[in-house]
Amino acid sequence: MQFKSLEITGKSAPNSINLCQSMRILFLNTNIGYGGATKIMMWLAGRLAEKGDEVSFLTYRDVSVNRDVPVGVKHTHMQLES
């Protein structure tokens, strides 16, 4: 395996990157169930919404919601599988 070296020039980051700017974030999962992955995704979605980001959670298989959706997180269901 070969790696290229990275040269640090001391130049400042471009002005177009603003880490304080709010983001629009979409989480995609089959459902909002009891599993550990969903638990972590809901926790993260809630923290990002608290920070001021626009957070959505899209489910596409099972419409049932077995976990509380955090305040500020929009849940949308689309039936993509028959």
Secondary structure, DSSP 8 states (H G I E B T S, - for coil): --------------TT--TTS--EEEEEES-B-SSHHHHHHHHHHHHHHHHT-EEEEEE-S---B-S---TTEEEEE-----
